[in-house]
């Protein structure tokens, strides 16, 4: 990740300390409803145990901040440098991702102690006087670490959902609904003019390096659906036999569907043919809400549905261009001045764009340069944010990315044509 000070707003040390404490507290709160056993299990290689997420985010602050700025630095535990390294080859060896669930030691209690130790040391560091240049660097790294932890807060929720769904008891994470329900009205097609547009982050607030540099791009005139695809609409696709019809699928997607014997979205449950269709969420097994946004859809499924519906998926440039126009219109009018709904806080929206660097993109030097750039292969871009994205973490230029088969995220569909 490119730590550009121009992309990271500077705050007073006291403000940084408060923000650090708030983000770290929220991570602990997400784990609070779970048992130590819940926090140690891993349901699939793409997911990680909650315990690992809590330790890895602490490792990030220890490795990239405390090791750099703390006088007489000593690691909390030397073995943690390997155990909780995710993919930073510049740091050194890593524990295999698929085996994170085998880490019964350190215990959940010790991981909590590790977090408290890192928290105290960061607080002490922020209380010390620093030269201006050192403070700018520290503030930039700290903001990066907090944004990184917010990413893992979302992963905690998606990984816990898959873990609990994998349990035959189908236990709930929380009692209250955590779905992306509420009707957004009839689908309308909203037209946007084409031309040369500006794409990418150009402001002074924080952004990840893959959102830069801002650049010009030509787009043809296009239209976007006013809202996201619902369960009711996707159910019609399922009931029409689309999962048995290769006509709607990309070749690789059809092979994947047949190999995995898929018949419906992840977390839909039709075990009892005589019962109403159900779906599993963070609040447990519930009747399928037809007006809720359909989620946990792969790129292959999103693309197939779009073809079946006589439409297509938007490019990421189209999505961002429309989203920025919406933001500008709302600011000018002082209220929601557009009919383009559900852009944020519902589900990540697949685009047809492969995850690739923007023109002029440069990877930062050192291990932090591995954050985004090296994953720009065999992935598709998603835009927006989901119902489990931390508040304030999303923006119109944010570029999320996953492989075409990923379904365990809160991912859905906005149509284009």
ABEGO torsion letter per residue (X at the ends): XBBBAAABBBBBAAAAAAAAAAAAAAAAAAAAABBAAAAABBABAABBBAAAAAAAAAAAAAAAAAAAABBGBBBABAAAAAAABAABAAAEBBBBAAAAAABAOBBAAAAAAAAAAAAAAAAAAAABBBBAAAAAAAAAAAAAAAAAAAAAAAAAAAAAAAAAAABAAGBBABABBABBBEBAEBBBBBBBBBEBBBBEBABABBBBAAAOBBBBBBBBBBBBBABBBBAAAAAAAAAAGAAABAAABBAAAAAAAAAAGBABBBGBBAABAABBBBBBBAAEBBBBBAABBBBGBBAAAAAAAAAAAGBBBBBAAAAAAAAAAAAAAAAAAGBBABABBGABGABBBBBABBBBBBBGBBBBBEAAAAAAAAABBGBBBBBEBBAABBBGABBAABBBBBBAABAABBBBBBBBX
